Amino acid sequence: MILLCDIGNTHTHVGLGSREGILRKRDMPTEWFAGTAGKTALKKFIGRSRIEGSAFCSVVPSITPLIHRVIQDLTGLRPLELSARTVRGVGIDYPRPKTIGTDRLANAVAARALHGSPVVVVDFGTAVTFDVVNRLGNYVGGIIAPGLAAMTDYLHEKTALLPRIVIREPTRVVGRSTKEAMLAGAVHGYRGLVRELIESLKNELGEDSLPVVATGGYANLMAARLPQIQKVDQNLTLQGVRLTWLAHNH
């Protein structure tokens, strides 16, 4: 088994993989790894599984050395940290490679391996990110926008009358209440954003068609009425981490 971790700002996704794919997955709060709860939860998740290797990506610098230590303590193995230096399976055509979020590199690796190139990944997480692999198989950059929950939470926190809402499919475009109006703006508005940005990417890359893979918490909701998204893969980031480990241990 390969122990895989994707450390995000809010959640950490952990998985057990093989040389063929992801076998099991669990999400846990990233803040757990600032104390002992993360190590306890990870130990329980691993159970009796025999771990032959481990790899992770992290966008939380304060947690990175902690997760490294936890994995080494639990498995006795030094984990591979995915970075612009260690990434395999995709080239990098970007001015400052070290500034690329390693989860974005993992997404690019998996998308190219599973769907070819060119390809675009849209990750609906705390931020909505677009990551672009061109026809040559190189990561060339992307787009970052505020996430759906981040936007609606901001409206709630910065205004006196706008409530906190639960993101779901709106029943109409014209909201008949404040919550309905906010929901329509978030969901329909973000679908419009995705459509427009995909068209702009196609034009800039000179591609008549551009495969798009979605991942992240709101991927299924947003892709439901967006034909521009061909595939939803909630394991995409962990797949990229797995494939990077395999490239180092083939």
C-alpha positions as a Markdown table, in Angstrom:
| # | Residue | x | y | z |
|---|---|---|---|---|
| 1 | Met | 0.0 | 0.0 | 0.0 |
| 2 | Ile | 1.0 | 3.6 | -0.6 |
| 3 | Leu | 0.0 | 6.2 | 2.0 |
| 4 | Leu | -1.1 | 9.4 | 0.2 |
| 5 | Cys | -1.9 | 12.8 | 1.7 |
| 6 | Asp | -3.2 | 16.0 | 0.2 |
| 7 | Ile | -3.0 | 18.8 | 2.8 |
| 8 | Gly | -5.3 | 21.6 | 2.1 |
| 9 | Asn | -6.1 | 24.8 | 3.9 |
| 10 | Thr | -9.3 | 23.4 | 5.5 |
| 11 | His | -9.2 | 19.6 | 4.9 |
| 12 | Thr | -6.6 | 17.0 | 4.5 |
| 13 | His | -7.5 | 14.1 | 2.2 |
| 14 | Val | -5.7 | 10.9 | 3.0 |
| 15 | Gly | -5.7 | 7.8 | 0.9 |
| 16 | Leu | -4.4 | 4.3 | 0.5 |
| 17 | Gly | -3.4 | 3.5 | -3.0 |
| 18 | Ser | -1.8 | 0.7 | -5.0 |
| 19 | Arg | 0.2 | 0.7 | -8.2 |
| 20 | Glu | -3.2 | 0.5 | -10.0 |
| 21 | Gly | -5.3 | 3.2 | -8.2 |
| 22 | Ile | -6.8 | 4.7 | -5.0 |
| 23 | Leu | -8.3 | 2.0 | -2.8 |
| 24 | Arg | -9.6 | 3.9 | 0.2 |
| 25 | Lys | -9.9 | 7.6 | 1.2 |
| 26 | Arg | -10.8 | 9.7 | 4.2 |
| 27 | Asp | -11.0 | 13.4 | 4.8 |
| 28 | Met | -10.1 | 15.1 | 8.1 |
| 29 | Pro | -9.6 | 18.7 | 9.3 |
| 30 | Thr | -6.1 | 19.9 | 8.6 |
| 31 | Glu | -6.0 | 21.6 | 12.0 |
| 32 | Trp | -5.9 | 18.2 | 13.6 |
| 33 | Phe | -2.2 | 17.9 | 12.5 |
| 34 | Ala | -1.3 | 20.9 | 14.6 |
| 35 | Gly | -1.9 | 18.6 | 17.6 |
| 36 | Thr | -2.1 | 14.9 | 18.2 |
| 37 | Ala | -5.5 | 14.3 | 16.7 |
| 38 | Gly | -4.1 | 14.0 | 13.2 |
| 39 | Lys | -1.6 | 11.3 | 14.1 |
| 40 | Thr | -4.3 | 9.3 | 16.0 |
| 41 | Ala | -6.7 | 9.6 | 13.1 |
| 42 | Leu | -4.1 | 8.6 | 10.5 |
| 43 | Lys | -2.9 | 5.6 | 12.5 |
| 44 | Lys | -6.6 | 4.4 | 12.7 |
| 45 | Phe | -7.0 | 5.0 | 9.0 |
| 46 | Ile | -3.9 | 2.9 | 8.1 |
| 47 | Gly | -4.9 | 0.1 | 10.5 |
| 48 | Arg | -3.1 | -3.1 | 9.7 |
| 49 | Ser | -2.2 | -2.1 | 6.1 |
| 50 | Arg | 1.4 | -2.7 | 5.1 |
| 51 | Ile | 2.8 | 0.6 | 3.9 |
| 52 | Glu | 5.5 | 0.3 | 1.3 |
| 53 | Gly | 5.8 | 4.0 | 0.5 |
| 54 | Ser | 4.3 | 7.4 | 1.1 |
| 55 | Ala | 3.9 | 10.7 | -0.6 |
| 56 | Phe | 2.1 | 14.0 | 0.0 |
| 57 | Cys | 1.4 | 17.5 | -1.3 |
| 58 | Ser | 0.8 | 20.4 | 0.9 |
| 59 | Val | -0.3 | 24.0 | 0.5 |
| 60 | Val | 0.0 | 24.8 | 4.3 |
| 61 | Pro | 3.7 | 25.5 | 5.1 |
| 62 | Ser | 3.1 | 25.3 | 8.9 |
| 63 | Ile | 1.7 | 21.8 | 8.6 |
| 64 | Thr | 4.2 | 20.4 | 6.1 |
| 65 | Pro | 7.0 | 19.5 | 8.6 |
| 66 | Leu | 4.4 | 18.1 | 11.0 |
| 67 | Ile | 2.8 | 15.8 | 8.5 |
| 68 | His | 6.3 | 14.7 | 7.4 |
| 69 | Arg | 7.1 | 13.7 | 11.0 |
| 70 | Val | 3.8 | 12.0 | 11.6 |
| 71 | Ile | 4.1 | 9.8 | 8.5 |
| 72 | Gln | 7.7 | 8.9 | 9.3 |
| 73 | Asp | 6.7 | 8.1 | 12.9 |
| 74 | Leu | 3.8 | 5.9 | 11.8 |
| 75 | Thr | 5.4 | 4.1 | 8.9 |
| 76 | Gly | 9.2 | 4.3 | 9.5 |
| 77 | Leu | 9.4 | 5.6 | 5.9 |
| 78 | Arg | 10.5 | 9.0 | 4.7 |
| 79 | Pro | 7.6 | 10.4 | 2.6 |
| 80 | Leu | 8.1 | 11.9 | -0.8 |
| 81 | Glu | 7.0 | 15.6 | -0.8 |
| 82 | Leu | 5.6 | 16.6 | -4.2 |
| 83 | Ser | 7.1 | 19.8 | -5.4 |
| 84 | Ala | 8.2 | 21.5 | -8.6 |
| 85 | Arg | 11.5 | 19.7 | -8.2 |
| 86 | Thr | 10.1 | 16.3 | -7.6 |
| 87 | Val | 7.1 | 16.3 | -9.9 |
| 88 | Arg | 7.1 | 13.8 | -12.7 |
| 89 | Gly | 4.7 | 13.2 | -15.6 |
| 90 | Val | 4.2 | 16.8 | -16.6 |
| 91 | Gly | 6.7 | 19.5 | -17.7 |
| 92 | Ile | 6.7 | 23.0 | -16.3 |
| 93 | Asp | 6.7 | 26.0 | -18.5 |
| 94 | Tyr | 6.2 | 28.7 | -15.8 |
| 95 | Pro | 8.4 | 31.6 | -14.7 |
| 96 | Arg | 8.7 | 30.7 | -11.0 |
| 97 | Pro | 7.9 | 27.0 | -10.6 |
| 98 | Lys | 8.4 | 27.0 | -6.8 |
| 99 | Thr | 5.4 | 29.3 | -6.4 |
| 100 | Ile | 3.0 | 26.8 | -8.0 |
| 101 | Gly | 0.7 | 25.2 | -5.4 |
| 102 | Thr | 1.7 | 21.5 | -5.2 |
| 103 | Asp | -1.9 | 20.4 | -5.2 |
| 104 | Arg | -2.2 | 22.1 | -8.6 |
| 105 | Leu | 0.8 | 20.2 | -9.9 |
| 106 | Ala | -0.7 | 16.9 | -8.6 |
| 107 | Asn | -3.9 | 17.7 | -10.4 |
| 108 | Ala | -2.0 | 18.4 | -13.6 |
| 109 | Val | -0.1 | 15.2 | -13.4 |
| 110 | Ala | -3.2 | 13.1 | -12.9 |
| 111 | Ala | -5.2 | 14.9 | -15.6 |
| 112 | Arg | -2.5 | 14.5 | -18.2 |
| 113 | Ala | -2.0 | 10.8 | -17.3 |
| 114 | Leu | -5.7 | 10.0 | -17.3 |
| 115 | His | -7.0 | 12.3 | -20.0 |
| 116 | Gly | -4.1 | 13.3 | -22.2 |
| 117 | Ser | -3.1 | 16.8 | -23.2 |
| 118 | Pro | -4.1 | 19.6 | -23.6 |
| 119 | Val | -6.3 | 19.4 | -20.5 |
| 120 | Val | -7.7 | 21.8 | -17.9 |
| 121 | Val | -8.5 | 21.0 | -14.3 |
| 122 | Val | -11.0 | 23.0 | -12.4 |
| 123 | Asp | -10.7 | 22.5 | -8.6 |
| 124 | Phe | -13.7 | 23.7 | -6.6 |
| 125 | Gly | -12.1 | 24.1 | -3.2 |
| 126 | Thr | -11.5 | 27.0 | -0.8 |
| 127 | Ala | -10.5 | 28.8 | -4.0 |
| 128 | Val | -11.7 | 27.8 | -7.5 |
| 129 | Thr | -8.5 | 27.1 | -9.5 |
| 130 | Phe | -8.0 | 26.4 | -13.2 |
| 131 | Asp | -4.8 | 24.6 | -14.1 |
| 132 | Val | -3.7 | 24.3 | -17.7 |
| 133 | Val | -1.6 | 21.6 | -19.4 |
| 134 | Asn | -0.8 | 22.5 | -23.0 |
| 135 | Arg | -0.6 | 20.3 | -26.0 |
| 136 | Leu | 3.1 | 19.7 | -25.3 |
| 137 | Gly | 2.3 | 18.2 | -21.8 |
| 138 | Asn | 3.6 | 21.2 | -19.9 |
| 139 | Tyr | 2.0 | 23.0 | -17.0 |
| 140 | Val | 1.7 | 26.6 | -18.2 |
| 141 | Gly | -0.3 | 28.3 | -15.4 |
| 142 | Gly | -3.9 | 28.9 | -14.6 |
| 143 | Ile | -6.5 | 31.0 | -13.0 |
| 144 | Ile | -7.5 | 31.5 | -9.3 |
| 145 | Ala | -10.9 | 32.9 | -8.1 |
| 146 | Pro | -12.5 | 32.9 | -4.7 |
| 147 | Gly | -14.4 | 29.7 | -3.8 |
| 148 | Leu | -18.2 | 29.5 | -3.6 |
| 149 | Ala | -18.2 | 29.1 | 0.2 |
| 150 | Ala | -15.5 | 31.8 | 0.6 |
| 151 | Met | -17.6 | 34.2 | -1.4 |
| 152 | Thr | -20.9 | 33.6 | 0.4 |
| 153 | Asp | -19.2 | 33.5 | 3.8 |
| 154 | Tyr | -17.6 | 36.8 | 3.1 |
| 155 | Leu | -20.9 | 38.4 | 2.2 |
| 156 | His | -22.4 | 37.1 | 5.4 |
| 157 | Glu | -19.5 | 38.3 | 7.5 |
| 158 | Lys | -19.1 | 41.8 | 5.9 |
| 159 | Thr | -22.8 | 42.8 | 5.7 |
| 160 | Ala | -25.4 | 43.3 | 8.4 |
| 161 | Leu | -28.4 | 41.6 | 6.7 |
| 162 | Leu | -27.0 | 38.8 | 4.4 |
| 163 | Pro | -27.3 | 35.4 | 6.1 |
| 164 | Arg | -24.9 | 32.4 | 5.9 |
| 165 | Ile | -26.2 | 29.9 | 3.3 |
| 166 | Val | -25.7 | 26.3 | 2.4 |
| 167 | Ile | -24.5 | 25.8 | -1.2 |
| 168 | Arg | -26.9 | 23.7 | -3.2 |
| 169 | Glu | -28.7 | 23.7 | -6.6 |
| 170 | Pro | -31.0 | 26.8 | -6.8 |
| 171 | Thr | -34.6 | 26.2 | -7.8 |
| 172 | Arg | -34.8 | 29.4 | -9.8 |
| 173 | Val | -32.6 | 32.3 | -11.1 |
| 174 | Val | -34.8 | 35.0 | -9.7 |
| 175 | Gly | -34.5 | 34.6 | -5.9 |
| 176 | Arg | -37.7 | 35.1 | -4.0 |
| 177 | Ser | -35.8 | 35.5 | -0.7 |
| 178 | Thr | -32.4 | 36.8 | 0.3 |
| 179 | Lys | -31.1 | 33.2 | 0.7 |
| 180 | Glu | -32.4 | 32.3 | -2.8 |
| 181 | Ala | -30.9 | 35.4 | -4.3 |
| 182 | Met | -27.5 | 34.6 | -2.8 |
| 183 | Leu | -27.7 | 31.0 | -3.9 |
| 184 | Ala | -28.5 | 32.0 | -7.5 |
| 185 | Gly | -25.6 | 34.4 | -7.6 |
| 186 | Ala | -23.2 | 31.8 | -6.2 |
| 187 | Val | -24.2 | 28.7 | -8.3 |
| 188 | His | -25.4 | 30.3 | -11.5 |
| 189 | Gly | -22.8 | 33.0 | -11.3 |
| 190 | Tyr | -19.9 | 30.5 | -10.9 |
| 191 | Arg | -21.2 | 28.4 | -13.7 |
| 192 | Gly | -21.1 | 31.5 | -15.9 |
| 193 | Leu | -17.6 | 32.2 | -14.7 |
| 194 | Val | -16.4 | 28.6 | -15.6 |
| 195 | Arg | -18.0 | 28.8 | -19.0 |
| 196 | Glu | -16.5 | 32.1 | -19.9 |
| 197 | Leu | -13.0 | 31.2 | -18.6 |
| 198 | Ile | -13.0 | 27.8 | -20.5 |
| 199 | Glu | -13.9 | 29.6 | -23.7 |
| 200 | Ser | -11.1 | 32.2 | -23.1 |
| 201 | Leu | -8.6 | 29.4 | -22.4 |
| 202 | Lys | -9.6 | 27.6 | -25.7 |
| 203 | Asn | -9.0 | 30.9 | -27.6 |
| 204 | Glu | -5.7 | 31.6 | -25.9 |
| 205 | Leu | -4.4 | 28.1 | -26.4 |
| 206 | Gly | -5.7 | 27.9 | -30.0 |
| 207 | Glu | -7.7 | 24.7 | -29.2 |
| 208 | Asp | -11.1 | 23.9 | -30.8 |
| 209 | Ser | -11.8 | 21.5 | -28.0 |
| 210 | Leu | -10.4 | 21.4 | -24.6 |
| 211 | Pro | -11.0 | 18.5 | -22.1 |
| 212 | Val | -12.0 | 19.7 | -18.7 |
| 213 | Val | -11.8 | 17.7 | -15.5 |
| 214 | Ala | -13.4 | 18.9 | -12.3 |
| 215 | Thr | -12.5 | 18.0 | -8.7 |
| 216 | Gly | -13.1 | 19.4 | -5.2 |
| 217 | Gly | -16.0 | 19.8 | -2.9 |
| 218 | Tyr | -18.5 | 21.4 | -5.2 |
| 219 | Ala | -17.4 | 19.7 | -8.4 |
| 220 | Asn | -20.4 | 17.4 | -8.7 |
| 221 | Leu | -22.9 | 20.3 | -8.1 |
| 222 | Met | -21.2 | 22.7 | -10.6 |
| 223 | Ala | -20.6 | 20.1 | -13.3 |
| 224 | Ala | -24.2 | 18.9 | -13.3 |
| 225 | Arg | -25.3 | 21.7 | -15.7 |
| 226 | Leu | -21.9 | 22.5 | -17.3 |
| 227 | Pro | -21.4 | 20.4 | -20.4 |
| 228 | Gln | -18.0 | 22.0 | -20.8 |
| 229 | Ile | -16.8 | 19.7 | -17.9 |
| 230 | Gln | -16.4 | 16.2 | -19.3 |
| 231 | Lys | -15.3 | 14.4 | -16.1 |
| 232 | Val | -15.6 | 14.7 | -12.3 |
| 233 | Asp | -12.8 | 13.0 | -10.4 |
| 234 | Gln | -12.8 | 13.5 | -6.6 |
| 235 | Asn | -9.6 | 11.5 | -6.3 |
| 236 | Leu | -7.6 | 13.5 | -8.9 |
| 237 | Thr | -5.2 | 15.2 | -6.5 |
| 238 | Leu | -4.4 | 11.9 | -4.6 |
| 239 | Gln | -4.0 | 10.2 | -8.0 |
| 240 | Gly | -1.4 | 12.8 | -9.0 |
| 241 | Val | 0.5 | 12.2 | -5.7 |
| 242 | Arg | 0.3 | 8.5 | -6.3 |
| 243 | Leu | 1.6 | 8.8 | -9.9 |
| 244 | Thr | 4.4 | 10.9 | -8.7 |
| 245 | Trp | 5.4 | 8.4 | -6.1 |
| 246 | Leu | 5.3 | 5.6 | -8.7 |
| 247 | Ala | 7.5 | 7.6 | -11.1 |
| 248 | His | 10.1 | 7.8 | -8.4 |
| 249 | Asn | 9.7 | 4.1 | -7.5 |
| 250 | His | 9.1 | 2.3 | -10.8 |
